Amino acid sequence: MLLFLYTFLIFHHLQTKVENTLCRMMGEPKYPLFSKDGDVTIGGIFAVHSKETLPSFEFRQKPQPLSCSSVNLRDFRLAQIMIFAIEEINRSESLLPNVSIGYQIYDTCSSRLSSMSATMGLMNGPEFPVGERCNGQSSIHAIIGETESSATVILSRTTGPFKIPVISHSASCECLSNRKDYPSFFRTISSDYHQGRALAYIVKHLGWSWVGAVNSDNDYGNGGMAIFLNTAQKEGICVEYSVKFYRTEPEKLKKVVDTIKKSTAKVIVAFVSFLEMGLLIEQLTVQNITGFQIIGVEGWITSKNYINSNSFRVLGGSLGLALRKINFEGFSDYVIKAFWDTAFPCSHVERNISQYAVSCRRNQDLLDLKNYNEDVPEHRYSSHVYKAVYAVAHSLHNLLCKEQESCDKNLTMQPQQVVEGLKKINFTVKFGDHVWFDRTGATIAHYEVVNWQQDSDRSFQFKPVGYYDASLPPDQRFVLNSENIIWAGGHLKKPRSVCSESCPPGTRKAAQKGRPVCCYDCIPCAEGEISNETDSNNCKPCPGEYWSNAEKNKCALKAVEFLSFTDIMGIVLVFFSLFGVGLTVLVAILFYSKKDTPIVKANNSELSFLLLFSLSLCFLCSLTFIGRPTEWSCMLRHTAFGITFVLCISCVLGKTIVVLMAFKATLPGSNVMKWFGPAQQRLSVLAFTLIQVLICVLWLTISPPFPYKNMKYYKEKVIIECSLGSTIGFWAVLGYIGLLAFLCFILAFLARTLPDNFNEAKFITFSMLIFCAVWITFIPSYVSSPGKFTVAVEIFAILASSFGLLFCIFAPKCYIILFKPEQNTKQHVMRKTSTKTH
């Protein structure tokens, strides 16, 4: 307890001692470049000079102050527009009436060291009045700056613990959107989240898929490039290389230039800060590297400093995102007259004898710009500084002016109150822009797309060719008028920048191993697959009844194949079918004309005529197998084939039985023929045929044949064939025919040794041998033949077996009738019989 009390007393003593300590400046004071006293004070930090010279650090004497050179005209104009806006507000009767705004504007000389010194100068003030004690409060109510993102990060981190609001006009790094790290940071420019995406949309819109990427090695370049690369990947854009450098790294800059020279990408996305871009342009110009289409960012794309006859050879035709150009009424005159009379500290002799004397000597180079204002219309950041000043003024107005016509200038304000006030502002400036801050402290993105062009009078201009407006719906945010663009090298034709040429329809992309996805080979689609669009990643298979055309870009209906009457094969088979019918009819006519002759009357002429009729049907039924299969034709062809062939074989079987019975009848005491007379022969034929009819009826009833599109044999065509329906039914029909044929063959074979007048059994035996041989070879041929050849094999078997029966059974008799009529007599037959029997 005593230890705790002792510790508390020590801390209380130290705090009392600090509160009573007089504030004093350590080292030389840092004076602002421009300043003016007021009831409230706004700080400003700009890189009015671009080069800084460090003194000698030998530690033998007190180091000299840092010296700056090379006026940065853009930031000088920004400092002027800040003063212009403040003076405009001070004259206003509606905004902060009876409250004057002062300012302190520091020059950072584009140096992190001077930037830190300027920040501390703003927070502490250049000097302390004698006797004033430290109260931990800054006299600055807000700071406008810096120009670059990295410097703004330093500024915001330094001022953040003191809650001093920082409003930047051009620090667009997405990293500054983190409200946890930068709670008091605001900006009147949008985040690079939009700019990085918009760059990718430009590249995508123009059809470039192969680009190079260069960025500054700082927060601005690294953050913006990361957003671009991420969006580019999503949009299918490939990056050949991504290199970066910083202004103080000449070796890295050299490597960047060498990489550009060796690259194949004709488009370069340059997410580069203002100063780094100047160094890059210088190197590209010295080495005469031309022919590249540059895509730039708002940091440099509209800089008049960089556009001249030499740089235009390198950067002519460049495209990029720029802030909108807004002209302020009266500002052009202000920068050549009123500013120098009222704001420049070296304009009055009495001020030169004060602390401004040293500063005036260092800033004499600014006086060279006293009568120059031609660049004023081209400065696009001016409106953002103008809006930043007015944002602070509106926040102060809401705090100080509770009544409309008067403000309490003596009211004590904390910086945190100004921060909260900035979060709530919502107003419109005189040129029509609406000003408010979103939850990240930024404003809505509005960009122009500009193109570096040269007029007929050889003057250079940044011509607007499109825009990006994040306040619009996603499908309306980006617009680009390509027809108004002059491309790199002054060409009117858009350059191509692809790793591989587009794959035409009918091909697909195949990635090259070890290279980005934009580098690929074009592989033709496989048979039966198509791609009907350019740069297709995959080929799509055609639906079942479709097949790819020759170009592989369209699915066409597959060729339909069936044995048609117009096919050569079909014509040949029809010819032989009709030829068989004709030949059979001629034989029938011949037999009918000779029906009373012994050769015709032998072995039942009635069966001969029935056999000829069935053979005609067999020849004709082959025609049902030709033509496009239909439901009726499929049922007809198989049933007609089965029934007619059974009828035919039944007739042959009847004739064979007649031969055998006739032989038995010649034996003494035999009356066997009365059991197999004409009536029994007809009945046997009818019975055998009815059995086949019954089999066919059962087949058609249970599972009939039907048309079927066979796509198994050939991928490129459809075979329309008759499916058997029930294979059992089909093989039952064939089996029954085979059974009758085999039975007929056995009986005929047994009767082959009968006397000559009954020698018809030999011809029946031979015909059955041919018949069985044909149908035995038919089975493997039928199973193995694809498509219409299956039908052709079946027709061939029908015709071959029919011709075999016709020729083997009837040809010998026709020969005797036509060429040996002397043998067509009963005496001749009887003589032969007697000769053989003795």
DRENZALO-744933 format. One record per residue (C-alpha): z, x, y; residue in three letters. Coordinates in steps of 0.5 Angstrom, whole numbers, plus 500, padded with zeros to 3 digits. Layout:
BEGIN
Z X Y ALA
...
***
This chain:
BEGIN
500 500 500 MET
502 506 505 LEU
495 509 503 LEU
491 503 505 PHE
495 502 511 LEU
494 509 513 TYR
486 509 511 THR
485 503 516 PHE
489 506 522 LEU
484 512 521 ILE
478 507 521 PHE
480 503 527 HIS
481 510 531 HIS
474 512 529 LEU
471 506 531 GLN
475 506 538 THR
473 513 539 LYS
466 511 538 VAL
466 505 543 GLU
469 510 548 ASN
463 515 547 THR
458 516 553 LEU
451 516 550 CYS
447 522 552 ARG
440 524 550 MET
439 530 545 MET
433 534 547 GLY
427 532 552 GLU
426 525 553 PRO
420 521 551 LYS
417 518 557 TYR
412 512 556 PRO
405 513 558 LEU
405 506 562 PHE
411 502 564 SER
414 497 568 LYS
420 494 569 ASP
422 486 568 GLY
427 481 566 ASP
425 482 559 VAL
421 488 556 THR
415 488 551 ILE
414 495 548 GLY
407 498 546 GLY
405 503 541 ILE
398 505 541 PHE
394 512 539 ALA
391 513 546 VAL
389 520 544 HIS
386 522 537 SER
388 529 536 LYS
395 532 537 GLU
396 540 538 THR
403 542 535 LEU
406 548 539 PRO
409 554 536 SER
415 554 532 PHE
417 561 532 GLU
424 559 534 PHE
425 564 540 ARG
425 559 545 GLN
425 552 546 LYS
419 549 543 PRO
414 546 548 GLN
412 538 548 PRO
406 536 544 LEU
400 536 547 SER
394 530 546 CYS
387 530 547 SER
381 527 545 SER
381 520 548 VAL
381 514 543 ASN
377 509 547 LEU
379 503 543 ARG
386 504 543 ASP
386 505 550 PHE
383 498 551 ARG
388 495 547 LEU
393 498 552 ALA
390 495 558 GLN
389 488 555 ILE
396 488 553 MET
398 490 560 ILE
393 485 563 PHE
396 479 558 ALA
403 481 561 ILE
400 480 568 GLU
397 474 567 GLU
403 471 564 ILE
407 474 570 ASN
403 470 574 ARG
403 463 570 SER
408 458 573 GLU
408 454 566 SER
410 460 561 LEU
416 464 563 LEU
417 461 570 PRO
421 466 574 ASN
422 471 569 VAL
418 477 569 SER
416 481 563 ILE
416 489 563 GLY
413 493 558 TYR
413 500 556 GLN
407 503 552 ILE
407 509 548 TYR
402 514 546 ASP
402 516 539 THR
396 521 539 CYS
394 519 532 SER
400 523 529 SER
406 520 525 ARG
410 525 528 LEU
409 522 535 SER
409 515 532 SER
416 516 530 MET
418 519 537 SER
415 514 540 ALA
419 509 536 THR
425 512 538 MET
423 512 545 GLY
422 505 545 LEU
429 503 541 MET
433 508 546 ASN
430 508 552 GLY
427 514 556 PRO
434 516 559 GLU
441 513 560 PHE
445 511 566 PRO
451 516 568 VAL
457 513 565 GLY
453 507 560 GLU
456 507 553 ARG
453 506 547 CYS
453 498 545 ASN
448 499 539 GLY
443 494 543 GLN
436 496 545 SER
433 494 551 SER
426 492 548 ILE
425 485 546 HIS
419 486 541 ALA
414 491 540 ILE
406 491 539 ILE
403 496 535 GLY
401 500 531 GLU
394 500 530 THR
394 503 523 GLU
398 500 517 SER
401 507 515 SER
404 508 522 ALA
406 500 522 THR
410 501 515 VAL
414 507 519 ILE
415 503 525 LEU
417 497 521 SER
422 500 517 ARG
425 504 523 THR
426 498 527 THR
427 493 521 GLY
435 494 521 PRO
436 493 528 PHE
432 486 527 LYS
427 488 533 ILE
420 484 532 PRO
414 488 531 VAL
407 484 532 ILE
401 488 530 SER
394 487 532 HIS
390 491 526 SER
395 493 521 ALA
392 489 515 SER
395 492 509 CYS
397 487 504 GLU
404 491 503 CYS
406 489 509 LEU
406 481 507 SER
413 483 503 ASN
418 479 507 ARG
424 482 503 LYS
422 489 506 ASP
419 487 513 TYR
423 481 515 PRO
421 482 522 SER
414 484 522 PHE
408 479 524 PHE
401 480 525 ARG
395 477 529 THR
390 479 524 ILE
390 477 517 SER
392 481 511 SER
387 485 507 ASP
388 480 501 TYR
382 476 504 HIS
378 482 507 GLN
378 486 500 GLY
376 479 496 ARG
371 478 502 ALA
368 485 500 LEU
367 483 493 ALA
364 476 495 TYR
359 480 499 ILE
357 485 493 VAL
357 479 488 LYS
352 474 493 HIS
347 480 494 LEU
347 481 486 GLY
349 488 486 TRP
353 490 480 SER
353 497 481 TRP
357 500 487 VAL
361 506 489 GLY
368 506 493 ALA
371 510 498 VAL
377 509 501 ASN
382 512 506 SER
388 515 502 ASP
393 511 506 ASN
397 504 506 ASP
391 501 509 TYR
385 504 504 GLY
389 504 498 ASN
392 497 498 GLY
385 494 501 GLY
381 498 495 MET
386 496 490 ALA
384 488 492 ILE
377 490 492 PHE
377 493 485 LEU
381 487 482 ASN
376 482 485 THR
370 486 483 ALA
372 486 476 GLN
373 479 476 LYS
367 478 479 GLU
363 482 474 GLY
362 488 479 ILE
362 495 476 CYS
365 501 480 VAL
361 508 478 GLU
367 512 482 TYR
373 510 486 SER
374 516 491 VAL
379 517 497 LYS
381 522 502 PHE
385 523 508 TYR
384 526 515 ARG
387 532 514 THR
384 534 507 GLU
377 537 508 PRO
377 539 501 GLU
378 532 498 LYS
373 530 504 LEU
368 535 501 LYS
369 532 494 LYS
367 525 496 VAL
361 527 499 VAL
359 531 493 ASP
360 525 489 THR
356 520 493 ILE
350 525 493 LYS
351 525 485 LYS
352 518 484 SER
346 513 482 THR
350 507 485 ALA
346 505 492 LYS
351 501 495 VAL
358 504 497 ILE
364 500 499 VAL
368 504 505 ALA
375 501 505 PHE
376 507 510 VAL
380 507 517 SER
377 508 523 PHE
379 516 524 LEU
377 518 517 GLU
370 514 517 MET
368 518 523 GLY
369 525 519 LEU
365 522 513 LEU
360 520 518 ILE
360 527 520 GLU
359 530 514 GLN
354 525 511 LEU
350 526 518 THR
350 534 517 VAL
348 534 510 GLN
343 528 511 ASN
345 524 506 ILE
341 517 507 THR
338 511 503 GLY
345 508 501 PHE
347 501 503 GLN
354 502 506 ILE
359 496 506 ILE
364 497 511 GLY
371 494 514 VAL
373 491 520 GLU
377 498 522 GLY
370 501 523 TRP
364 497 522 ILE
364 495 530 THR
366 502 533 SER
361 504 538 LYS
363 511 538 ASN
360 511 531 TYR
353 508 532 ILE
348 513 535 ASN
341 516 533 SER
344 521 528 ASN
349 516 525 SER
344 511 524 PHE
340 515 520 ARG
345 515 515 VAL
349 508 516 LEU
343 504 519 GLY
343 497 516 GLY
350 497 514 SER
354 491 513 LEU
361 489 514 GLY
367 485 516 LEU
368 485 523 ALA
373 481 527 LEU
370 476 532 ARG
368 478 539 LYS
371 475 544 ILE
370 476 552 ASN
376 475 557 PHE
374 473 564 GLU
376 478 569 GLY
378 483 564 PHE
372 487 565 SER
373 488 572 ASP
380 489 571 TYR
379 496 567 VAL
375 499 573 ILE
380 497 579 LYS
386 493 578 ALA
389 497 572 PHE
388 503 576 TRP
391 501 582 ASP
397 498 579 THR
399 500 572 ALA
396 507 571 PHE
402 512 573 PRO
398 517 576 CYS
395 513 582 SER
400 513 587 HIS
403 520 590 VAL
410 518 590 GLU
410 517 583 ARG
408 524 581 ASN
414 527 584 ILE
418 523 579 SER
419 524 571 GLN
411 522 571 TYR
409 528 574 ALA
408 532 567 VAL
405 526 564 SER
400 525 569 CYS
398 532 568 ARG
397 531 560 ARG
393 524 562 ASN
388 527 567 GLN
383 525 562 ASP
384 518 562 LEU
381 518 569 LEU
374 520 567 ASP
374 513 564 LEU
376 510 571 LYS
369 507 573 ASN
367 505 565 TYR
367 499 562 ASN
360 498 558 GLU
364 498 552 ASP
369 492 554 VAL
365 487 551 PRO
365 490 544 GLU
372 491 543 HIS
374 486 538 ARG
382 487 537 TYR
383 486 544 SER
384 478 542 SER
389 480 537 HIS
393 484 542 VAL
392 478 547 TYR
395 473 542 LYS
401 478 540 ALA
403 478 547 VAL
403 471 548 TYR
406 470 541 ALA
412 474 544 VAL
412 470 551 ALA
412 463 547 HIS
418 465 543 SER
422 468 549 LEU
420 462 553 HIS
423 457 547 ASN
429 461 548 LEU
430 462 555 LEU
427 456 558 CYS
431 450 556 LYS
428 446 562 GLU
421 446 563 GLN
421 448 570 GLU
426 454 570 SER
429 459 565 CYS
435 463 565 ASP
433 470 565 LYS
440 472 565 ASN
441 469 558 LEU
443 475 553 THR
438 475 547 MET
439 478 540 GLN
432 481 537 PRO
434 476 531 GLN
433 470 535 GLN
426 473 538 VAL
424 474 530 VAL
426 466 529 GLU
422 464 535 GLY
416 467 533 LEU
416 464 526 LYS
416 457 530 LYS
411 458 535 ILE
405 454 535 ASN
400 454 541 PHE
393 455 543 THR
390 461 547 VAL
385 460 553 LYS
379 462 549 PHE
381 456 543 GLY
384 460 538 ASP
390 457 535 HIS
396 462 534 VAL
401 461 528 TRP
404 465 523 PHE
404 463 516 ASP
410 465 511 ARG
408 472 510 THR
408 473 518 GLY
400 473 518 ALA
395 469 521 THR
389 466 518 ILE
383 470 516 ALA
377 469 520 HIS
371 475 519 TYR
364 475 522 GLU
359 479 517 VAL
355 484 522 VAL
349 488 520 ASN
347 495 524 TRP
341 494 527 GLN
336 497 532 GLN
332 493 537 ASP
325 494 539 SER
328 498 546 ASP
332 503 541 ARG
338 500 543 SER
343 499 537 PHE
347 492 536 GLN
352 489 531 PHE
348 483 529 LYS
352 477 526 PRO
349 475 519 VAL
355 471 516 GLY
362 469 516 TYR
368 468 512 TYR
373 463 514 ASP
380 462 510 ALA
381 456 513 SER
376 452 510 LEU
375 450 502 PRO
374 455 497 PRO
367 453 496 ASP
365 453 504 GLN
369 460 506 ARG
363 465 505 PHE
356 464 508 VAL
351 470 509 LEU
344 469 511 ASN
340 474 507 SER
334 473 511 GLU
337 476 518 ASN
339 483 515 ILE
336 489 516 ILE
337 494 510 TRP
339 501 509 ALA
333 505 512 GLY
330 500 516 GLY
327 496 510 HIS
326 489 510 LEU
327 488 502 LYS
334 488 499 LYS
336 495 495 PRO
337 494 488 ARG
344 497 485 SER
345 496 478 VAL
347 501 472 CYS
342 497 468 SER
336 492 469 GLU
337 485 468 SER
336 483 461 CYS
331 477 461 PRO
332 471 457 PRO
331 472 449 GLY
335 478 449 THR
343 479 450 ARG
347 485 453 LYS
350 490 448 ALA
355 495 452 ALA
354 502 452 GLN
359 506 449 LYS
364 509 453 GLY
361 506 460 ARG
363 500 464 PRO
361 493 462 VAL
355 493 467 CYS
352 499 463 CYS
348 496 457 TYR
342 495 453 ASP
338 489 452 CYS
338 487 445 ILE
333 482 442 PRO
336 476 440 CYS
336 475 432 ALA
331 470 429 GLU
334 463 430 GLY
338 465 436 GLU
336 464 443 ILE
338 466 450 SER
335 462 456 ASN
339 465 461 GLU
338 472 465 THR
344 477 463 ASP
346 473 457 SER
352 476 453 ASN
351 473 447 ASN
345 469 443 CYS
346 462 441 LYS
344 460 434 PRO
339 454 434 CYS
341 447 431 PRO
340 446 424 GLY
333 443 425 GLU
331 448 431 TYR
328 455 431 TRP
327 460 436 SER
320 461 439 ASN
317 467 439 ALA
320 469 446 GLU
327 467 443 LYS
328 463 450 ASN
328 456 447 LYS
329 452 441 CYS
323 449 438 ALA
323 444 432 LEU
322 448 426 LYS
315 447 423 ALA
315 441 418 VAL
312 443 411 GLU
310 439 405 PHE
304 438 401 LEU
299 435 405 SER
292 432 404 PHE
289 437 409 THR
292 443 406 ASP
287 447 402 ILE
292 447 396 MET
292 439 397 GLY
285 438 398 ILE
284 442 391 VAL
289 438 388 LEU
286 432 390 VAL
279 434 388 PHE
281 436 381 PHE
285 429 381 SER
279 425 383 LEU
275 429 378 PHE
279 428 372 GLY
279 420 374 VAL
272 421 375 GLY
271 424 368 LEU
276 420 364 THR
272 414 367 VAL
265 417 365 LEU
268 418 358 VAL
271 411 358 ALA
264 408 360 ILE
261 413 354 LEU
265 410 349 PHE
264 403 351 TYR
257 404 351 SER
258 407 344 LYS
264 402 342 LYS
260 400 335 ASP
259 407 333 THR
263 410 327 PRO
265 416 331 ILE
268 411 337 VAL
271 406 332 LYS
274 411 328 ALA
282 411 328 ASN
283 405 333 ASN
278 405 339 SER
283 400 342 GLU
288 406 342 LEU
282 410 345 SER
281 406 351 PHE
288 405 352 LEU
289 413 352 LEU
283 413 357 LEU
286 408 362 PHE
293 412 361 SER
290 419 363 LEU
286 415 369 SER
293 413 371 LEU
296 420 370 CYS
291 423 374 PHE
292 418 380 LEU
299 419 379 CYS
299 426 382 SER
296 423 388 LEU
303 420 390 THR
306 427 390 PHE
301 429 396 ILE
303 427 403 GLY
309 426 407 ARG
315 424 403 PRO
318 417 404 THR
323 413 401 GLU
318 409 397 TRP
313 415 395 SER
319 419 392 CYS
321 413 388 MET
314 412 386 LEU
312 419 384 ARG
317 420 379 HIS
317 413 376 THR
309 413 376 ALA
309 420 373 PHE
314 418 367 GLY
311 412 365 ILE
304 414 365 THR
305 420 361 PHE
310 416 356 VAL
304 411 356 LEU
299 417 355 CYS
303 420 349 ILE
305 414 346 SER
297 412 345 CYS
297 419 342 VAL
303 418 338 LEU
300 412 335 GLY
293 415 334 LYS
297 421 330 THR
300 415 326 ILE
294 412 325 VAL
291 418 322 VAL
297 419 317 LEU
297 412 315 MET
289 412 314 ALA
290 418 309 PHE
296 414 306 LYS
291 408 305 ALA
286 412 301 THR
291 414 296 LEU
290 409 290 PRO
295 403 290 GLY
297 404 297 SER
297 398 302 ASN
301 402 308 VAL
296 400 313 MET
298 393 313 LYS
305 396 316 TRP
301 399 322 PHE
295 395 323 GLY
293 394 331 PRO
299 389 332 ALA
304 394 330 GLN
300 400 334 GLN
300 396 340 ARG
307 394 339 LEU
309 401 338 SER
306 403 345 VAL
309 398 348 LEU
316 400 345 ALA
316 407 347 PHE
313 405 354 THR
319 400 355 LEU
324 405 353 ILE
322 410 359 GLN
321 404 364 VAL
329 403 362 LEU
330 410 364 ILE
327 409 370 CYS
330 403 372 VAL
337 406 371 LEU
335 412 375 TRP
333 408 381 LEU
339 403 380 THR
344 409 380 ILE
341 414 384 SER
334 414 386 PRO
330 420 389 PRO
330 420 397 PHE
326 424 402 PRO
330 430 404 TYR
330 436 409 LYS
331 442 405 ASN
333 448 410 MET
335 453 405 LYS
329 456 403 TYR
326 458 409 TYR
330 459 416 LYS
324 458 420 GLU
322 451 417 LYS
324 445 414 VAL
321 443 407 ILE
321 436 407 ILE
321 434 399 GLU
324 429 395 CYS
331 430 392 SER
332 428 385 LEU
338 424 387 GLY
340 424 380 SER
338 430 376 THR
340 427 370 ILE
335 421 371 GLY
330 426 372 PHE
331 431 366 TRP
332 424 362 ALA
325 422 364 VAL
322 429 362 LEU
326 430 356 GLY
324 423 353 TYR
316 425 355 ILE
318 432 351 GLY
321 428 345 LEU
315 424 344 LEU
310 430 345 ALA
314 434 340 PHE
314 428 335 LEU
307 427 336 CYS
306 435 335 PHE
309 435 329 ILE
306 429 326 LEU
299 432 328 ALA
301 439 325 PHE
302 435 318 LEU
296 432 319 ALA
291 438 320 ARG
289 439 313 THR
286 432 312 LEU
279 431 310 PRO
274 432 316 ASP
273 425 317 ASN
280 424 320 PHE
279 431 323 ASN
282 428 330 GLU
289 430 328 ALA
287 438 329 LYS
285 436 336 PHE
291 432 337 ILE
295 438 335 THR
291 443 339 PHE
292 438 345 SER
300 437 344 MET
300 445 343 LEU
297 445 350 ILE
301 439 353 PHE
308 443 351 CYS
306 449 353 ALA
304 447 360 VAL
311 443 361 TRP
315 449 358 ILE
312 454 363 THR
313 448 368 PHE
321 448 368 ILE
322 455 370 PRO
316 455 375 SER
319 448 378 TYR
326 451 379 VAL
323 458 382 SER
318 455 387 SER
320 454 394 PRO
317 448 398 GLY
311 445 397 LYS
309 450 392 PHE
315 446 388 THR
310 440 388 VAL
304 444 387 ALA
307 446 380 VAL
309 439 378 GLU
302 437 380 ILE
298 442 377 PHE
303 441 370 ALA
300 434 371 ILE
293 435 371 LEU
293 441 366 ALA
296 437 361 SER
292 431 363 SER
286 435 362 PHE
288 438 356 GLY
289 431 353 LEU
282 429 355 LEU
278 435 353 PHE
282 436 346 CYS
281 429 344 ILE
275 426 347 PHE
270 432 348 ALA
269 433 341 PRO
267 426 340 LYS
263 426 346 CYS
259 432 344 TYR
257 428 337 ILE
255 422 341 ILE
251 426 346 LEU
248 432 343 PHE
249 430 335 LYS
247 423 335 PRO
245 424 327 GLU
252 425 325 GLN
255 419 329 ASN
253 414 322 THR
257 411 317 LYS
253 415 312 GLN
254 422 315 HIS
262 420 315 VAL
262 418 308 MET
258 423 305 ARG
262 428 308 LYS
268 425 305 THR
265 425 298 SER
263 432 299 THR
270 434 301 LYS
274 429 296 THR
270 432 290 HIS
***
